[in-house]
């Protein structure tokens, strides 16, 4: 039985932590907002009073929070996990953060004799619930080898990609594709609907054609056709991720014109008050501009 910690019990984190608990490990949890740990405690997890107390009870500590600033504060801040972490502790961050953040956090942890893996995830709440997440990992190979059995409890497509920062790079590449595919989907379905083509018929066609994508399959049945944009992953979060991708591209001197335009579309949607909705709400400014709504009762999520 391993001694594990999990910090950050939001939409993704609490589902991921549950797999560790159900596997029989001793899991100590902490969340910034009280109450999120209820199901985990009922399943056998322990709660801690602070991130530092989590590290005191664990040999491997997982984090899953909103951004790099929060990760840094929870791990290396005044009451951060590092205050009570023993040398040899491995920290595994599942958040989507910038490469510069990853390297800065690694330096602080490494100086204390601790390991750090940047291991962002993809697959949404459904993948977290099912334990089928894609997990992309950067860091030292021995740390990855030690943690892999635990990652296997939470994901099915786990890739070691190389040194510190490699996981973060892969996740930002994934996120720019998510955003660009969603923007293209919005344009295609609004155009078709305005032209009089049934959006459900186009969905059935494209689902077996070369234009199909995971975003079409996720976004249209679950969100657009029903007009229900309650967030599984918010537009604000995707905007943050795409902004990190464009910043990385600038640092690397890689032109990313499609990503830059997509970031502008996300910014426009946020300016219309859509940031807390699911990122599929990227379609709504285009719907408003054209006077059509892409809705259908033919296709159910």
Secondary structure by P-SEA (a helix, b strand, c coil): ccbbbbccccccaaaaaaaaaaacccccccccccccaaaaaaabbbbbccaaaaaaaccbbbbbcccaaaaaaaccccccccccccccbbbbbcccccaaaaaaaaaaaaaacbbbbbccccccaaaaaacccbbbbbccaaaaaaaaaaaaacccccccccccaaaaaaaaaaaaaaaaaaaaaaaaaaaaaaacccaaaaaaaaccccccccccccccccccccccccccccaaaaaaaaaaaaaaaaaaccccaaaaaaaaaaaaaaaaccccccccccaaaaaaaaccccccccccc
